[in-house]
Amino acid sequence: MPKNPKSPVRPTRAKANKPEGRPLDQHLAALLNPSLVNEAQGRGSAGRGFGEAPQASFDAGVLADFDPELSQKLGPDAPSARRSGHGEVSDRRGLAGAHATVESLKKLLEGGDPRLGVLPWTPHRPPRPDKSEGGIGFNLVSEYAPKGDQPTAIAELVDGVRRHERDQVLLGVTGSGKTFTMAQVIEQTGRPALILAPNKTLAAQLYGEFKSFFPENSVEYFVSYYDYYQPEAYVPRTDTYIEKESSINEQIDRMRHAATRALMERDDVIIVASVSCIYGIGSVETYTAMTFGVKVGDRVEQRQLIADLVALQYRRTQGDFARGSFRVRGDVIEVFPAHYEDRAWRLSLFGDEVESIAEFDPLTGQKTADLDYVKFYAN
């Protein structure tokens, strides 16, 4: 009985015939796998591909041949021949320029720049705006005087700062007056100081001590403002997603704003911070660009002033007058700055002209001072 022809729809167990593989073209094989071609030709030889022929006659030359002065500045001339990995000498003189660069960098790293042997290196510092409260020196207030080894330590530390020494160490047991010694160094050098503490507890202790030593100067506190922080997370075993939660301490947030504002406006600044301050908050130029000032007699449109405050993240309110907010009452704009706790500003406008600026108590509304100029920082 003859077999029925196979239906093209039904599957079959027959295996498809493999097409015969044709060998690759010689040039295509050399391009795809040049190592096999090199092994066939012998060790140390190289096949000619598509890019070798046009570049065979290129010679970069030696640096000393076309610019002797530059070669002398960079360092010793490199040899015109270098040894390859197989012990063969190559005639490619183009490696001489790269070799001279490597040698000059090595010489610079090992011996240093001779131009920096006399003057200390200082990074580039773009121009800063004028400080409204600058020119005030440090005034140490204490009923004690340096005793024992403290005068020697103070003199040596101050001398090291003036000689631009980068690293100095003050050793002492607990209770030996190291904080008082550093306060004396800060007063005699007259430079802003950053004091780092390993944790918030020690930072708060140092802040209280320096605040008592320098009551007339700006001693600020800069630590993380989170009371509680839970980063977002995912638990694959239970297929649970945990959202990010955080709680910000308003008092610490205000002190952070006061610290950044003091750096921009004053010279007599001492910042007590934890190690979290190593994370940057932006450049000085960017932070300065987000500020604007208003003085008595300026012509300012009320709508524009309100828009500028909103751009600095100030909240407009009519009831609760809290830090970082402002309210409008006719021609009067009252602003609670982000860096103040018990002071606010009242700007009175007459048309488009600033008629007066007053400082008042936000709790009682009583005016405490008349101001000629105020500067608003980002909230």
Short mmCIF file of the C-alpha atoms (twelve columns), coordinates in Angstrom:
data_MODEL
# 
_entry.id   MODEL 
# 
loop_
_atom_site.group_PDB 
_atom_site.id 
_atom_site.type_symbol 
_atom_site.label_atom_id 
_atom_site.label_alt_id 
_atom_site.label_comp_id 
_atom_site.label_asym_id 
_atom_site.label_seq_id 
_atom_site.Cartn_x 
_atom_site.Cartn_y 
_atom_site.Cartn_z 
_atom_site.pdbx_PDB_model_num 
ATOM 1   C CA . MET A 1   0.000  0.000   0.000  1 
ATOM 2   C CA . PRO A 2   1.548  3.288   -1.024 1 
ATOM 3   C CA . LYS A 3   2.342  5.803   1.745  1 
ATOM 4   C CA . ASN A 4   0.429  8.998   1.911  1 
ATOM 5   C CA . PRO A 5   2.440  12.096  1.191  1 
ATOM 6   C CA . LYS A 6   3.578  14.011  4.273  1 
ATOM 7   C CA . SER A 7   1.448  16.921  5.246  1 
ATOM 8   C CA . PRO A 8   3.369  20.181  5.511  1 
ATOM 9   C CA . VAL A 9   1.239  21.126  8.530  1 
ATOM 10  C CA . ARG A 10  2.053  18.097  10.705 1 
ATOM 11  C CA . PRO A 11  5.436  18.112  12.471 1 
ATOM 12  C CA . THR A 12  8.035  15.611  11.396 1 
ATOM 13  C CA . ARG A 13  11.024 14.012  13.120 1 
ATOM 14  C CA . ALA A 14  13.226 14.242  10.118 1 
ATOM 15  C CA . LYS A 15  16.314 16.418  10.527 1 
ATOM 16  C CA . ALA A 16  17.029 19.165  8.082  1 
ATOM 17  C CA . ASN A 17  20.085 18.836  5.947  1 
ATOM 18  C CA . LYS A 18  22.956 21.079  6.987  1 
ATOM 19  C CA . PRO A 19  24.227 23.276  4.209  1 
ATOM 20  C CA . GLU A 20  27.827 22.752  3.423  1 
ATOM 21  C CA . GLY A 21  30.036 25.400  5.007  1 
ATOM 22  C CA . ARG A 22  32.230 27.178  2.543  1 
ATOM 23  C CA . PRO A 23  35.612 28.352  3.743  1 
ATOM 24  C CA . LEU A 24  35.995 32.057  4.383  1 
ATOM 25  C CA . ASP A 25  37.823 34.255  2.025  1 
ATOM 26  C CA . GLN A 26  41.498 34.598  2.888  1 
ATOM 27  C CA . HIS A 27  41.353 38.356  3.486  1 
ATOM 28  C CA . LEU A 28  38.112 38.117  5.496  1 
ATOM 29  C CA . ALA A 29  39.595 35.375  7.704  1 
ATOM 30  C CA . ALA A 30  42.690 37.497  8.341  1 
ATOM 31  C CA . LEU A 31  40.473 40.432  9.330  1 
ATOM 32  C CA . LEU A 32  38.228 38.430  11.708 1 
ATOM 33  C CA . ASN A 33  40.998 36.461  13.434 1 
ATOM 34  C CA . PRO A 34  44.460 37.923  12.828 1 
ATOM 35  C CA . SER A 35  46.051 35.793  15.582 1 
ATOM 36  C CA . LEU A 36  45.589 32.613  13.558 1 
ATOM 37  C CA . VAL A 37  47.206 34.259  10.584 1 
ATOM 38  C CA . ASN A 38  50.161 35.391  12.735 1 
ATOM 39  C CA . GLU A 39  50.654 31.847  14.042 1 
ATOM 40  C CA . ALA A 40  50.613 30.511  10.497 1 
ATOM 41  C CA . GLN A 41  53.151 33.090  9.327  1 
ATOM 42  C CA . GLY A 42  55.418 32.721  12.355 1 
ATOM 43  C CA . ARG A 43  55.880 34.512  15.660 1 
ATOM 44  C CA . GLY A 44  56.652 38.218  15.456 1 
ATOM 45  C CA . SER A 45  55.072 38.712  12.045 1 
ATOM 46  C CA . ALA A 46  51.894 40.602  11.399 1 
ATOM 47  C CA . GLY A 47  49.415 40.281  8.612  1 
ATOM 48  C CA . ARG A 48  48.536 43.185  6.456  1 
ATOM 49  C CA . GLY A 49  44.979 44.293  6.930  1 
ATOM 50  C CA . PHE A 50  42.922 47.116  5.514  1 
ATOM 51  C CA . GLY A 51  44.464 49.844  7.697  1 
ATOM 52  C CA . GLU A 52  48.152 49.014  7.662  1 
ATOM 53  C CA . ALA A 53  49.086 49.887  4.113  1 
ATOM 54  C CA . PRO A 54  48.039 53.583  4.113  1 
ATOM 55  C CA . GLN A 55  49.820 54.179  7.455  1 
ATOM 56  C CA . ALA A 56  53.005 52.269  6.738  1 
ATOM 57  C CA . SER A 57  54.934 55.365  5.718  1 
ATOM 58  C CA . PHE A 58  53.754 57.543  8.659  1 
ATOM 59  C CA . ASP A 59  56.502 58.670  11.040 1 
ATOM 60  C CA . ALA A 60  55.650 60.857  14.041 1 
ATOM 61  C CA . GLY A 61  59.282 61.810  14.542 1 
ATOM 62  C CA . VAL A 62  61.216 62.694  17.651 1 
ATOM 63  C CA . LEU A 63  60.195 65.684  19.759 1 
ATOM 64  C CA . ALA A 64  63.712 67.128  19.759 1 
ATOM 65  C CA . ASP A 65  63.762 67.245  15.939 1 
ATOM 66  C CA . PHE A 66  60.929 69.741  15.494 1 
ATOM 67  C CA . ASP A 67  60.837 71.591  18.884 1 
ATOM 68  C CA . PRO A 68  64.123 71.465  20.847 1 
ATOM 69  C CA . GLU A 69  62.984 74.052  23.423 1 
ATOM 70  C CA . LEU A 70  59.841 72.107  24.303 1 
ATOM 71  C CA . SER A 71  61.830 68.894  24.495 1 
ATOM 72  C CA . GLN A 72  64.276 70.505  26.918 1 
ATOM 73  C CA . LYS A 73  61.441 71.769  29.124 1 
ATOM 74  C CA . LEU A 74  59.651 68.421  29.219 1 
ATOM 75  C CA . GLY A 75  62.699 66.366  30.055 1 
ATOM 76  C CA . PRO A 76  65.316 64.084  28.515 1 
ATOM 77  C CA . ASP A 77  64.822 62.997  24.947 1 
ATOM 78  C CA . ALA A 78  63.508 59.510  24.449 1 
ATOM 79  C CA . PRO A 79  65.495 57.014  22.327 1 
ATOM 80  C CA . SER A 80  64.408 56.653  18.756 1 
ATOM 81  C CA . ALA A 81  64.031 52.917  19.136 1 
ATOM 82  C CA . ARG A 82  62.149 50.869  21.712 1 
ATOM 83  C CA . ARG A 83  62.142 47.153  22.354 1 
ATOM 84  C CA . SER A 84  58.964 45.229  21.741 1 
ATOM 85  C CA . GLY A 85  57.599 42.454  23.921 1 
ATOM 86  C CA . HIS A 86  59.465 39.786  21.911 1 
ATOM 87  C CA . GLY A 87  62.897 41.369  22.375 1 
ATOM 88  C CA . GLU A 88  62.965 42.911  18.900 1 
ATOM 89  C CA . VAL A 89  64.004 46.488  18.273 1 
ATOM 90  C CA . SER A 90  61.395 48.638  16.586 1 
ATOM 91  C CA . ASP A 91  62.288 51.603  14.393 1 
ATOM 92  C CA . ARG A 92  59.081 53.516  15.090 1 
ATOM 93  C CA . ARG A 93  60.334 56.918  16.150 1 
ATOM 94  C CA . GLY A 94  56.804 58.096  16.850 1 
ATOM 95  C CA . LEU A 95  57.038 56.589  20.344 1 
ATOM 96  C CA . ALA A 96  59.677 59.144  21.315 1 
ATOM 97  C CA . GLY A 97  57.120 61.909  21.954 1 
ATOM 98  C CA . ALA A 98  55.011 59.724  24.248 1 
ATOM 99  C CA . HIS A 99  58.136 58.497  26.009 1 
ATOM 100 C CA . ALA A 100 59.254 62.075  26.654 1 
ATOM 101 C CA . THR A 101 55.846 62.875  28.163 1 
ATOM 102 C CA . VAL A 102 55.992 59.847  30.449 1 
ATOM 103 C CA . GLU A 103 59.512 60.712  31.556 1 
ATOM 104 C CA . SER A 104 58.590 64.322  32.289 1 
ATOM 105 C CA . LEU A 105 55.524 63.294  34.310 1 
ATOM 106 C CA . LYS A 106 57.613 60.797  36.253 1 
ATOM 107 C CA . LYS A 107 60.191 63.485  36.991 1 
ATOM 108 C CA . LEU A 108 57.458 65.898  38.083 1 
ATOM 109 C CA . LEU A 109 55.835 63.358  40.406 1 
ATOM 110 C CA . GLU A 110 59.095 62.247  41.992 1 
ATOM 111 C CA . GLY A 111 60.833 65.604  42.356 1 
ATOM 112 C CA . GLY A 112 57.933 68.039  42.342 1 
ATOM 113 C CA . ASP A 113 57.554 71.279  40.458 1 
ATOM 114 C CA . PRO A 114 60.591 73.529  41.086 1 
ATOM 115 C CA . ARG A 115 58.349 76.592  40.867 1 
ATOM 116 C CA . LEU A 116 56.562 75.483  44.049 1 
ATOM 117 C CA . GLY A 117 59.719 75.182  46.118 1 
ATOM 118 C CA . VAL A 118 59.415 78.683  47.593 1 
ATOM 119 C CA . LEU A 119 55.745 79.653  47.490 1 
ATOM 120 C CA . PRO A 120 53.017 77.270  48.734 1 
ATOM 121 C CA . TRP A 121 50.521 76.000  46.205 1 
ATOM 122 C CA . THR A 122 47.090 77.571  46.445 1 
ATOM 123 C CA . PRO A 123 44.100 76.461  44.374 1 
ATOM 124 C CA . HIS A 124 42.358 78.792  41.980 1 
ATOM 125 C CA . ARG A 125 39.837 80.927  43.801 1 
ATOM 126 C CA . PRO A 126 37.348 82.920  41.745 1 
ATOM 127 C CA . PRO A 127 36.461 86.416  42.973 1 
ATOM 128 C CA . ARG A 128 34.077 86.460  45.921 1 
ATOM 129 C CA . PRO A 129 31.424 89.083  46.631 1 
ATOM 130 C CA . ASP A 130 32.135 91.735  49.230 1 
ATOM 131 C CA . LYS A 131 31.234 90.734  52.777 1 
ATOM 132 C CA . SER A 132 28.793 93.044  54.502 1 
ATOM 133 C CA . GLU A 133 30.104 92.158  57.983 1 
ATOM 134 C CA . GLY A 134 33.768 91.583  57.147 1 
ATOM 135 C CA . GLY A 135 36.807 93.005  58.872 1 
ATOM 136 C CA . ILE A 136 35.924 91.817  62.387 1 
ATOM 137 C CA . GLY A 137 38.660 89.995  64.307 1 
ATOM 138 C CA . PHE A 138 38.380 87.174  66.816 1 
ATOM 139 C CA . ASN A 139 38.049 88.115  70.486 1 
ATOM 140 C CA . LEU A 140 38.656 85.291  72.966 1 
ATOM 141 C CA . VAL A 141 36.764 85.745  76.226 1 
ATOM 142 C CA . SER A 142 38.041 83.620  79.111 1 
ATOM 143 C CA . GLU A 143 39.032 84.111  82.722 1 
ATOM 144 C CA . TYR A 144 41.883 81.643  82.319 1 
ATOM 145 C CA . ALA A 145 45.362 82.117  80.842 1 
ATOM 146 C CA . PRO A 146 47.569 79.512  79.129 1 
ATOM 147 C CA . LYS A 147 49.565 77.485  81.643 1 
ATOM 148 C CA . GLY A 148 52.102 74.658  81.612 1 
ATOM 149 C CA . ASP A 149 52.873 73.425  78.097 1 
ATOM 150 C CA . GLN A 150 50.044 75.422  76.532 1 
ATOM 151 C CA . PRO A 151 52.104 78.577  75.706 1 
ATOM 152 C CA . THR A 152 54.728 76.473  73.897 1 
ATOM 153 C CA . ALA A 153 52.099 74.513  71.981 1 
ATOM 154 C CA . ILE A 154 50.249 77.692  70.999 1 
ATOM 155 C CA . ALA A 155 53.436 79.385  69.753 1 
ATOM 156 C CA . GLU A 156 54.518 76.356  67.704 1 
ATOM 157 C CA . LEU A 157 51.074 75.844  66.155 1 
ATOM 158 C CA . VAL A 158 50.739 79.524  65.225 1 
ATOM 159 C CA . ASP A 159 54.225 79.518  63.714 1 
ATOM 160 C CA . GLY A 160 53.374 76.411  61.692 1 
ATOM 161 C CA . VAL A 161 50.225 78.042  60.317 1 
ATOM 162 C CA . ARG A 162 52.162 81.136  59.278 1 
ATOM 163 C CA . ARG A 163 54.787 78.951  57.587 1 
ATOM 164 C CA . HIS A 164 51.973 77.214  55.674 1 
ATOM 165 C CA . GLU A 165 52.533 73.787  57.170 1 
ATOM 166 C CA . ARG A 166 49.812 71.483  55.929 1 
ATOM 167 C CA . ASP A 167 49.733 68.985  58.825 1 
ATOM 168 C CA . GLN A 168 50.158 69.618  62.540 1 
ATOM 169 C CA . VAL A 169 49.162 67.420  65.469 1 
ATOM 170 C CA . LEU A 170 48.316 68.517  69.017 1 
ATOM 171 C CA . LEU A 171 48.481 65.625  71.496 1 
ATOM 172 C CA . GLY A 172 47.110 65.708  75.017 1 
ATOM 173 C CA . VAL A 173 45.202 63.647  77.534 1 
ATOM 174 C CA . THR A 174 41.546 64.236  78.307 1 
ATOM 175 C CA . GLY A 175 41.027 67.456  80.256 1 
ATOM 176 C CA . SER A 176 44.397 68.994  79.386 1 
ATOM 177 C CA . GLY A 177 42.888 72.071  77.698 1 
ATOM 178 C CA . LYS A 178 43.266 71.195  74.013 1 
ATOM 179 C CA . THR A 179 40.100 73.113  73.085 1 
ATOM 180 C CA . PHE A 180 41.344 76.216  74.887 1 
ATOM 181 C CA . THR A 181 44.709 75.851  73.133 1 
ATOM 182 C CA . MET A 182 43.035 75.723  69.720 1 
ATOM 183 C CA . ALA A 183 40.902 78.731  70.628 1 
ATOM 184 C CA . GLN A 184 44.105 80.662  71.333 1 
ATOM 185 C CA . VAL A 185 45.520 79.565  67.958 1 
ATOM 186 C CA . ILE A 186 42.361 80.720  66.148 1 
ATOM 187 C CA . GLU A 187 42.494 84.127  67.851 1 
ATOM 188 C CA . GLN A 188 46.176 84.714  67.061 1 
ATOM 189 C CA . THR A 189 45.997 83.572  63.434 1 
ATOM 190 C CA . GLY A 190 42.752 85.463  62.778 1 
ATOM 191 C CA . ARG A 191 41.570 83.021  60.119 1 
ATOM 192 C CA . PRO A 192 38.213 81.233  59.730 1 
ATOM 193 C CA . ALA A 193 38.310 77.710  61.150 1 
ATOM 194 C CA . LEU A 194 36.541 74.444  60.378 1 
ATOM 195 C CA . ILE A 195 36.416 71.999  63.294 1 
ATOM 196 C CA . LEU A 196 35.488 68.403  62.439 1 
ATOM 197 C CA . ALA A 197 34.105 65.985  65.003 1 
ATOM 198 C CA . PRO A 198 33.505 62.246  64.526 1 
ATOM 199 C CA . ASN A 199 29.863 62.415  65.661 1 
ATOM 200 C CA . LYS A 200 27.060 64.822  66.522 1 
ATOM 201 C CA . THR A 201 27.512 64.430  70.274 1 
ATOM 202 C CA . LEU A 202 31.121 65.603  70.277 1 
ATOM 203 C CA . ALA A 203 30.294 68.300  67.720 1 
ATOM 204 C CA . ALA A 204 27.601 69.711  70.025 1 
ATOM 205 C CA . GLN A 205 30.056 69.704  72.944 1 
ATOM 206 C CA . LEU A 206 32.713 71.550  70.933 1 
ATOM 207 C CA . TYR A 207 30.102 74.001  69.642 1 
ATOM 208 C CA . GLY A 208 29.118 74.928  73.191 1 
ATOM 209 C CA . GLU A 209 32.738 75.395  74.281 1 
ATOM 210 C CA . PHE A 210 33.735 77.569  71.318 1 
ATOM 211 C CA . LYS A 211 30.507 79.544  71.661 1 
ATOM 212 C CA . SER A 212 31.532 80.427  75.214 1 
ATOM 213 C CA . PHE A 213 35.081 81.325  74.130 1 
ATOM 214 C CA . PHE A 214 33.943 83.584  71.237 1 
ATOM 215 C CA . PRO A 215 30.584 85.135  72.225 1 
ATOM 216 C CA . GLU A 216 31.122 88.159  69.972 1 
ATOM 217 C CA . ASN A 217 32.046 86.149  66.873 1 
ATOM 218 C CA . SER A 218 30.152 83.834  64.561 1 
ATOM 219 C CA . VAL A 219 30.396 80.261  65.882 1 
ATOM 220 C CA . GLU A 220 28.126 78.031  63.797 1 
ATOM 221 C CA . TYR A 221 26.952 74.423  63.892 1 
ATOM 222 C CA . PHE A 222 26.807 72.357  60.692 1 
ATOM 223 C CA . VAL A 223 25.680 68.721  60.967 1 
ATOM 224 C CA . SER A 224 23.128 66.530  59.221 1 
ATOM 225 C CA . TYR A 225 19.604 67.828  59.837 1 
ATOM 226 C CA . TYR A 226 17.947 64.390  59.783 1 
ATOM 227 C CA . ASP A 227 16.468 63.152  63.052 1 
ATOM 228 C CA . TYR A 228 15.401 59.967  61.300 1 
ATOM 229 C CA . TYR A 229 16.220 58.689  57.828 1 
ATOM 230 C CA . GLN A 230 15.080 55.417  56.255 1 
ATOM 231 C CA . PRO A 231 16.283 54.911  52.670 1 
ATOM 232 C CA . GLU A 232 14.069 53.161  50.178 1 
ATOM 233 C CA . ALA A 233 14.550 49.410  50.026 1 
ATOM 234 C CA . TYR A 234 13.131 46.257  48.455 1 
ATOM 235 C CA . VAL A 235 12.864 42.818  50.113 1 
ATOM 236 C CA . PRO A 236 12.743 40.165  47.355 1 
ATOM 237 C CA . ARG A 237 11.753 37.321  49.695 1 
ATOM 238 C CA . THR A 238 8.445  38.943  50.654 1 
ATOM 239 C CA . ASP A 239 8.136  41.170  47.568 1 
ATOM 240 C CA . THR A 240 7.980  44.221  49.831 1 
ATOM 241 C CA . TYR A 241 8.886  47.753  48.810 1 
ATOM 242 C CA . ILE A 242 9.817  50.131  51.639 1 
ATOM 243 C CA . GLU A 243 9.424  53.815  50.848 1 
ATOM 244 C CA . LYS A 244 11.923 56.416  51.926 1 
ATOM 245 C CA . GLU A 245 11.068 58.155  55.195 1 
ATOM 246 C CA . SER A 246 12.826 61.038  56.872 1 
ATOM 247 C CA . SER A 247 12.316 63.555  59.625 1 
ATOM 248 C CA . ILE A 248 14.119 66.910  59.470 1 
ATOM 249 C CA . ASN A 249 15.076 68.833  62.583 1 
ATOM 250 C CA . GLU A 250 14.050 72.434  61.930 1 
ATOM 251 C CA . GLN A 251 16.482 73.840  64.482 1 
ATOM 252 C CA . ILE A 252 19.495 72.103  62.925 1 
ATOM 253 C CA . ASP A 253 18.297 73.126  59.462 1 
ATOM 254 C CA . ARG A 254 18.235 76.763  60.593 1 
ATOM 255 C CA . MET A 255 21.764 76.443  61.992 1 
ATOM 256 C CA . ARG A 256 22.991 75.019  58.686 1 
ATOM 257 C CA . HIS A 257 21.566 78.035  56.850 1 
ATOM 258 C CA . ALA A 258 23.169 80.344  59.413 1 
ATOM 259 C CA . ALA A 259 26.542 78.637  58.884 1 
ATOM 260 C CA . THR A 260 26.518 79.025  55.096 1 
ATOM 261 C CA . ARG A 261 25.303 82.607  55.374 1 
ATOM 262 C CA . ALA A 262 28.081 83.445  57.879 1 
ATOM 263 C CA . LEU A 263 30.737 82.134  55.487 1 
ATOM 264 C CA . MET A 264 29.462 84.512  52.816 1 
ATOM 265 C CA . GLU A 265 29.071 87.596  55.010 1 
ATOM 266 C CA . ARG A 266 31.725 87.438  57.739 1 
ATOM 267 C CA . ASP A 267 35.444 86.798  58.284 1 
ATOM 268 C CA . ASP A 268 35.301 85.824  61.968 1 
ATOM 269 C CA . VAL A 269 33.661 82.431  61.418 1 
ATOM 270 C CA . ILE A 270 34.181 79.146  63.262 1 
ATOM 271 C CA . ILE A 271 32.247 76.192  61.861 1 
ATOM 272 C CA . VAL A 272 31.847 73.127  64.081 1 
ATOM 273 C CA . ALA A 273 30.754 70.204  61.923 1 
ATOM 274 C CA . SER A 274 30.569 66.445  61.809 1 
ATOM 275 C CA . VAL A 275 32.224 64.350  59.125 1 
ATOM 276 C CA . SER A 276 29.053 64.567  57.015 1 
ATOM 277 C CA . CYS A 277 30.186 68.031  55.891 1 
ATOM 278 C CA . ILE A 278 32.541 66.378  53.381 1 
ATOM 279 C CA . TYR A 279 29.519 66.053  51.082 1 
ATOM 280 C CA . GLY A 280 29.327 69.264  49.090 1 
ATOM 281 C CA . ILE A 281 26.290 71.525  48.963 1 
ATOM 282 C CA . GLY A 282 27.336 73.226  45.722 1 
ATOM 283 C CA . SER A 283 29.854 75.786  44.596 1 
ATOM 284 C CA . VAL A 284 30.159 79.263  46.053 1 
ATOM 285 C CA . GLU A 285 29.284 80.803  42.693 1 
ATOM 286 C CA . THR A 286 26.046 78.815  42.431 1 
ATOM 287 C CA . TYR A 287 25.068 79.647  46.000 1 
ATOM 288 C CA . THR A 288 25.822 83.339  45.478 1 
ATOM 289 C CA . ALA A 289 23.745 83.418  42.301 1 
ATOM 290 C CA . MET A 290 20.700 82.375  44.353 1 
ATOM 291 C CA . THR A 291 20.802 85.524  46.498 1 
ATOM 292 C CA . PHE A 292 19.634 89.081  46.041 1 
ATOM 293 C CA . GLY A 293 19.765 92.222  48.150 1 
ATOM 294 C CA . VAL A 294 17.349 95.067  48.787 1 
ATOM 295 C CA . LYS A 295 18.215 98.465  50.241 1 
ATOM 296 C CA . VAL A 296 16.227 101.525 51.145 1 
ATOM 297 C CA . GLY A 297 15.520 103.675 48.091 1 
ATOM 298 C CA . ASP A 298 15.642 100.863 45.531 1 
ATOM 299 C CA . ARG A 299 12.912 100.736 42.936 1 
ATOM 300 C CA . VAL A 300 11.443 97.242  43.141 1 
ATOM 301 C CA . GLU A 301 8.115  96.092  41.766 1 
ATOM 302 C CA . GLN A 302 6.114  94.211  44.367 1 
ATOM 303 C CA . ARG A 303 5.203  91.367  42.012 1 
ATOM 304 C CA . GLN A 304 8.844  90.894  41.050 1 
ATOM 305 C CA . LEU A 305 9.936  90.853  44.696 1 
ATOM 306 C CA . ILE A 306 7.328  88.199  45.493 1 
ATOM 307 C CA . ALA A 307 8.444  86.124  42.490 1 
ATOM 308 C CA . ASP A 308 12.085 86.338  43.611 1 
ATOM 309 C CA . LEU A 309 11.165 85.127  47.098 1 
ATOM 310 C CA . VAL A 310 9.196  82.207  45.682 1 
ATOM 311 C CA . ALA A 311 12.183 81.319  43.463 1 
ATOM 312 C CA . LEU A 312 14.306 81.065  46.630 1 
ATOM 313 C CA . GLN A 313 11.827 78.480  48.026 1 
ATOM 314 C CA . TYR A 314 10.135 80.866  50.463 1 
ATOM 315 C CA . ARG A 315 6.498  79.967  51.170 1 
ATOM 316 C CA . ARG A 316 3.777  82.583  50.996 1 
ATOM 317 C CA . THR A 317 1.407  82.413  53.934 1 
ATOM 318 C CA . GLN A 318 -1.324 84.455  55.551 1 
ATOM 319 C CA . GLY A 319 -1.658 82.744  58.914 1 
ATOM 320 C CA . ASP A 320 1.268  80.773  60.335 1 
ATOM 321 C CA . PHE A 321 4.331  82.997  60.023 1 
ATOM 322 C CA . ALA A 322 7.229  80.543  60.364 1 
ATOM 323 C CA . ARG A 323 10.863 80.402  59.314 1 
ATOM 324 C CA . GLY A 324 11.282 80.334  55.541 1 
ATOM 325 C CA . SER A 325 7.955  82.037  54.781 1 
ATOM 326 C CA . PHE A 326 6.676  85.508  53.902 1 
ATOM 327 C CA . ARG A 327 3.346  87.327  53.909 1 
ATOM 328 C CA . VAL A 328 1.984  90.359  52.071 1 
ATOM 329 C CA . ARG A 329 -0.138 92.997  53.772 1 
ATOM 330 C CA . GLY A 330 -0.948 95.764  51.349 1 
ATOM 331 C CA . ASP A 331 2.300  97.568  50.531 1 
ATOM 332 C CA . VAL A 332 4.179  95.762  53.315 1 
ATOM 333 C CA . ILE A 333 6.057  92.480  52.809 1 
ATOM 334 C CA . GLU A 334 7.186  90.604  55.918 1 
ATOM 335 C CA . VAL A 335 9.865  87.949  55.449 1 
ATOM 336 C CA . PHE A 336 11.084 85.378  57.988 1 
ATOM 337 C CA . PRO A 337 14.671 84.553  56.836 1 
ATOM 338 C CA . ALA A 338 15.793 80.931  56.816 1 
ATOM 339 C CA . HIS A 339 18.849 81.618  59.006 1 
ATOM 340 C CA . TYR A 340 17.055 83.494  61.814 1 
ATOM 341 C CA . GLU A 341 15.141 82.115  64.768 1 
ATOM 342 C CA . ASP A 342 13.701 85.170  66.507 1 
ATOM 343 C CA . ARG A 343 14.019 87.958  63.946 1 
ATOM 344 C CA . ALA A 344 12.153 88.858  60.771 1 
ATOM 345 C CA . TRP A 345 12.234 91.684  58.232 1 
ATOM 346 C CA . ARG A 346 9.487  94.110  57.250 1 
ATOM 347 C CA . LEU A 347 9.815  95.868  53.877 1 
ATOM 348 C CA . SER A 348 7.522  98.865  53.363 1 
ATOM 349 C CA . LEU A 349 6.935  99.941  49.761 1 
ATOM 350 C CA . PHE A 350 5.625  103.238 48.460 1 
ATOM 351 C CA . GLY A 351 4.613  102.396 44.932 1 
ATOM 352 C CA . ASP A 352 7.691  100.741 43.412 1 
ATOM 353 C CA . GLU A 353 10.161 102.277 45.875 1 
ATOM 354 C CA . VAL A 354 11.442 100.664 49.079 1 
ATOM 355 C CA . GLU A 355 10.515 103.225 51.709 1 
ATOM 356 C CA . SER A 356 11.889 101.497 54.832 1 
ATOM 357 C CA . ILE A 357 13.271 98.199  56.117 1 
ATOM 358 C CA . ALA A 358 12.729 97.196  59.731 1 
ATOM 359 C CA . GLU A 359 13.696 94.233  61.866 1 
ATOM 360 C CA . PHE A 360 10.983 92.987  64.230 1 
ATOM 361 C CA . ASP A 361 10.128 90.181  66.605 1 
ATOM 362 C CA . PRO A 362 7.896  87.701  64.727 1 
ATOM 363 C CA . LEU A 363 6.182  86.651  67.961 1 
ATOM 364 C CA . THR A 364 5.169  90.069  69.282 1 
ATOM 365 C CA . GLY A 365 5.468  92.148  66.097 1 
ATOM 366 C CA . GLN A 366 7.512  94.810  67.921 1 
ATOM 367 C CA . LYS A 367 10.182 96.571  65.847 1 
ATOM 368 C CA . THR A 368 13.717 96.065  67.152 1 
ATOM 369 C CA . ALA A 369 15.903 97.915  64.616 1 
ATOM 370 C CA . ASP A 370 15.913 99.942  61.399 1 
ATOM 371 C CA . LEU A 371 17.988 98.534  58.542 1 
ATOM 372 C CA . ASP A 372 19.360 100.075 55.369 1 
ATOM 373 C CA . TYR A 373 20.131 96.851  53.514 1 
ATOM 374 C CA . VAL A 374 19.107 93.185  53.687 1 
ATOM 375 C CA . LYS A 375 20.232 90.170  51.678 1 
ATOM 376 C CA . PHE A 376 18.031 87.160  51.025 1 
ATOM 377 C CA . TYR A 377 19.529 83.670  50.835 1 
ATOM 378 C CA . ALA A 378 17.900 80.511  49.537 1 
ATOM 379 C CA . ASN A 379 15.613 78.682  51.936 1 
# 
